[in-house]
Each structure stands twice: as C-alpha cells, then as structure tokens.
Amino acid sequence: MTIRHLLICLSLLLSACASEPPQPEAPATPAPAKTPAAPVEQPLPAHLRELRGSLLTPPPGSEVEIALLVVDERDRPQQLLGSLKLTGDGQALPFRLPFNPASFPSGARVELRARISQSGRLILRLPPRPVTQAGSHDVGTLSLVKAP
C-alpha cells in the first residue's frame, strides 16, 4: 500500500470519527424557547491525543480546514497526522483536533496549519505553528492572516 493510499484511508477514518451523529426529528408541537446549552464534549479515546484551541473570527459561512502535518525542509507536507473541517460563524471558532501519538515521528518537523475558504477562494490562513510534543495540549487562541 502506498503512502498516498495510507493518507487517504487515514483522512477518511478521521473524518468518519469526527462526524456528528444524526439528530432526532423535532416534535410536532413547538417547544418553549430555551437558551442554547454548551456543547457536550465527547471523551477522547485512550489511544488518541488532541490539540485544542480556537481560531479568531473566520467569516460566517467560510470553510475552515485545520491539519496537523509532518513537513520536510522545503515546507512540503509529507504526512497527515490529523485533520478537521469546520464552518466559520464570524466568532472565535473553537476546535479539537484528534491525532494518534504513535504516528507522531520523532525528530521530524510537525506543524499545525489552517486555511479558510469562502466561495471556493482561499481568503485566510494560519501561519504554520510548530508542534513539538505528541501529547494533548492547548494551543490557545490563534490569529489568522490574509492569504496571498
């Protein structure tokens, strides 16, 4: 199996794990208005770790792609360790990016990257952030810059 096939399988597996379960149908009678509850965080499987943080203000309706990548000395992606797709809402966008620490290479350069697209056009990006540990940690609030 080639590395390309392995990366495709890994990204399909991660996106399947990241999808939300189907929502139950709404009752026929309208329910009284409630204040929205905070989202319930799913526990992380024991064999995975995660990067937590938030991106500052991706525009409403934008497509946000976040990836944890192994890159070579020429800044080219070599391996995908984890990825996540979200939708911007104009507010700070929290994220939880799971990855397998067993596939975290020692001695290689690992970076957190993000790109934000709107109507199929790249509009913002996250400058590459180095990740040096294979453990769970909070990367904080990350600012986006205009894409060239």
Contacts in CASP RR format, 6 or more apart in sequence:
PFRMAT RR
TARGET T0000
AUTHOR 0000-0000-0000
METHOD contacts of the structure
MODEL  1
MTIRHLLICLSLLLSACASEPPQPEAPATPAPAKTPAAPVEQPLPAHLRE
LRGSLLTPPPGSEVEIALLVVDERDRPQQLLGSLKLTGDGQALPFRLPFN
PASFPSGARVELRARISQSGRLILRLPPRPVTQAGSHDVGTLSLVKAP
3 79 0 8 1.000
7 79 0 8 1.000
7 80 0 8 1.000
10 80 0 8 1.000
10 82 0 8 1.000
11 80 0 8 1.000
11 82 0 8 1.000
11 83 0 8 1.000
14 82 0 8 1.000
14 83 0 8 1.000
14 84 0 8 1.000
14 98 0 8 1.000
15 83 0 8 1.000
15 85 0 8 1.000
17 98 0 8 1.000
18 84 0 8 1.000
18 85 0 8 1.000
18 98 0 8 1.000
41 96 0 8 1.000
44 50 0 8 1.000
44 98 0 8 1.000
44 136 0 8 1.000
47 100 0 8 1.000
47 102 0 8 1.000
48 98 0 8 1.000
48 99 0 8 1.000
48 100 0 8 1.000
48 101 0 8 1.000
49 98 0 8 1.000
49 99 0 8 1.000
49 100 0 8 1.000
49 101 0 8 1.000
49 134 0 8 1.000
49 135 0 8 1.000
49 136 0 8 1.000
50 96 0 8 1.000
50 97 0 8 1.000
50 98 0 8 1.000
50 99 0 8 1.000
50 136 0 8 1.000
51 68 0 8 1.000
51 95 0 8 1.000
51 96 0 8 1.000
51 97 0 8 1.000
51 99 0 8 1.000
51 112 0 8 1.000
51 131 0 8 1.000
51 136 0 8 1.000
51 137 0 8 1.000
51 138 0 8 1.000
51 139 0 8 1.000
52 94 0 8 1.000
52 95 0 8 1.000
52 96 0 8 1.000
52 97 0 8 1.000
52 136 0 8 1.000
52 137 0 8 1.000
52 138 0 8 1.000
52 139 0 8 1.000
52 140 0 8 1.000
53 94 0 8 1.000
53 95 0 8 1.000
53 96 0 8 1.000
53 138 0 8 1.000
53 139 0 8 1.000
53 140 0 8 1.000
53 141 0 8 1.000
53 142 0 8 1.000
54 92 0 8 1.000
54 93 0 8 1.000
54 94 0 8 1.000
54 95 0 8 1.000
54 140 0 8 1.000
54 141 0 8 1.000
54 142 0 8 1.000
55 64 0 8 1.000
55 66 0 8 1.000
55 92 0 8 1.000
55 93 0 8 1.000
55 95 0 8 1.000
55 114 0 8 1.000
55 116 0 8 1.000
55 126 0 8 1.000
55 141 0 8 1.000
55 142 0 8 1.000
55 144 0 8 1.000
56 92 0 8 1.000
56 141 0 8 1.000
56 142 0 8 1.000
56 143 0 8 1.000
56 144 0 8 1.000
57 90 0 8 1.000
57 91 0 8 1.000
57 92 0 8 1.000
57 93 0 8 1.000
57 144 0 8 1.000
58 64 0 8 1.000
58 88 0 8 1.000
58 89 0 8 1.000
58 90 0 8 1.000
58 93 0 8 1.000
58 116 0 8 1.000
58 124 0 8 1.000
58 144 0 8 1.000
59 88 0 8 1.000
59 90 0 8 1.000
59 116 0 8 1.000
59 118 0 8 1.000
59 123 0 8 1.000
59 124 0 8 1.000
60 88 0 8 1.000
60 89 0 8 1.000
60 90 0 8 1.000
61 87 0 8 1.000
61 88 0 8 1.000
61 89 0 8 1.000
61 118 0 8 1.000
62 87 0 8 1.000
62 88 0 8 1.000
62 116 0 8 1.000
62 117 0 8 1.000
62 118 0 8 1.000
62 123 0 8 1.000
62 124 0 8 1.000
63 85 0 8 1.000
63 87 0 8 1.000
63 88 0 8 1.000
63 116 0 8 1.000
63 117 0 8 1.000
63 118 0 8 1.000
63 120 0 8 1.000
64 85 0 8 1.000
64 86 0 8 1.000
64 87 0 8 1.000
64 88 0 8 1.000
64 93 0 8 1.000
64 114 0 8 1.000
64 115 0 8 1.000
64 116 0 8 1.000
65 83 0 8 1.000
65 84 0 8 1.000
65 85 0 8 1.000
65 114 0 8 1.000
65 115 0 8 1.000
65 116 0 8 1.000
65 117 0 8 1.000
66 83 0 8 1.000
66 84 0 8 1.000
66 85 0 8 1.000
66 86 0 8 1.000
66 95 0 8 1.000
66 97 0 8 1.000
66 112 0 8 1.000
66 113 0 8 1.000
66 114 0 8 1.000
66 126 0 8 1.000
67 77 0 8 1.000
67 80 0 8 1.000
67 82 0 8 1.000
67 83 0 8 1.000
67 84 0 8 1.000
67 112 0 8 1.000
67 113 0 8 1.000
67 114 0 8 1.000
68 80 0 8 1.000
68 81 0 8 1.000
68 82 0 8 1.000
68 83 0 8 1.000
68 97 0 8 1.000
68 99 0 8 1.000
68 110 0 8 1.000
68 111 0 8 1.000
68 112 0 8 1.000
68 131 0 8 1.000
69 77 0 8 1.000
69 78 0 8 1.000
69 79 0 8 1.000
69 80 0 8 1.000
69 81 0 8 1.000
69 110 0 8 1.000
69 111 0 8 1.000
69 113 0 8 1.000
70 77 0 8 1.000
70 78 0 8 1.000
70 79 0 8 1.000
70 81 0 8 1.000
70 105 0 8 1.000
70 108 0 8 1.000
70 109 0 8 1.000
70 110 0 8 1.000
71 77 0 8 1.000
71 78 0 8 1.000
71 109 0 8 1.000
71 110 0 8 1.000
71 111 0 8 1.000
71 128 0 8 1.000
72 78 0 8 1.000
72 109 0 8 1.000
73 109 0 8 1.000
75 128 0 8 1.000
78 108 0 8 1.000
79 103 0 8 1.000
79 105 0 8 1.000
81 99 0 8 1.000
81 100 0 8 1.000
81 103 0 8 1.000
81 104 0 8 1.000
81 110 0 8 1.000
82 97 0 8 1.000
82 98 0 8 1.000
82 99 0 8 1.000
83 97 0 8 1.000
84 95 0 8 1.000
84 96 0 8 1.000
84 97 0 8 1.000
86 93 0 8 1.000
86 95 0 8 1.000
88 116 0 8 1.000
92 141 0 8 1.000
97 112 0 8 1.000
101 134 0 8 1.000
101 135 0 8 1.000
104 110 0 8 1.000
104 134 0 8 1.000
109 130 0 8 1.000
110 130 0 8 1.000
110 131 0 8 1.000
110 132 0 8 1.000
111 128 0 8 1.000
111 129 0 8 1.000
111 130 0 8 1.000
111 131 0 8 1.000
112 126 0 8 1.000
112 128 0 8 1.000
112 129 0 8 1.000
112 130 0 8 1.000
112 131 0 8 1.000
112 139 0 8 1.000
113 125 0 8 1.000
113 126 0 8 1.000
113 128 0 8 1.000
113 129 0 8 1.000
114 125 0 8 1.000
114 126 0 8 1.000
114 142 0 8 1.000
114 144 0 8 1.000
115 122 0 8 1.000
115 124 0 8 1.000
115 125 0 8 1.000
115 126 0 8 1.000
115 147 0 8 1.000
116 122 0 8 1.000
116 123 0 8 1.000
116 124 0 8 1.000
116 125 0 8 1.000
116 144 0 8 1.000
116 147 0 8 1.000
117 123 0 8 1.000
122 147 0 8 1.000
123 146 0 8 1.000
123 147 0 8 1.000
124 144 0 8 1.000
124 145 0 8 1.000
124 146 0 8 1.000
124 147 0 8 1.000
125 144 0 8 1.000
125 145 0 8 1.000
125 146 0 8 1.000
125 147 0 8 1.000
126 142 0 8 1.000
126 144 0 8 1.000
126 145 0 8 1.000
127 145 0 8 1.000
129 139 0 8 1.000
129 142 0 8 1.000
131 139 0 8 1.000
END
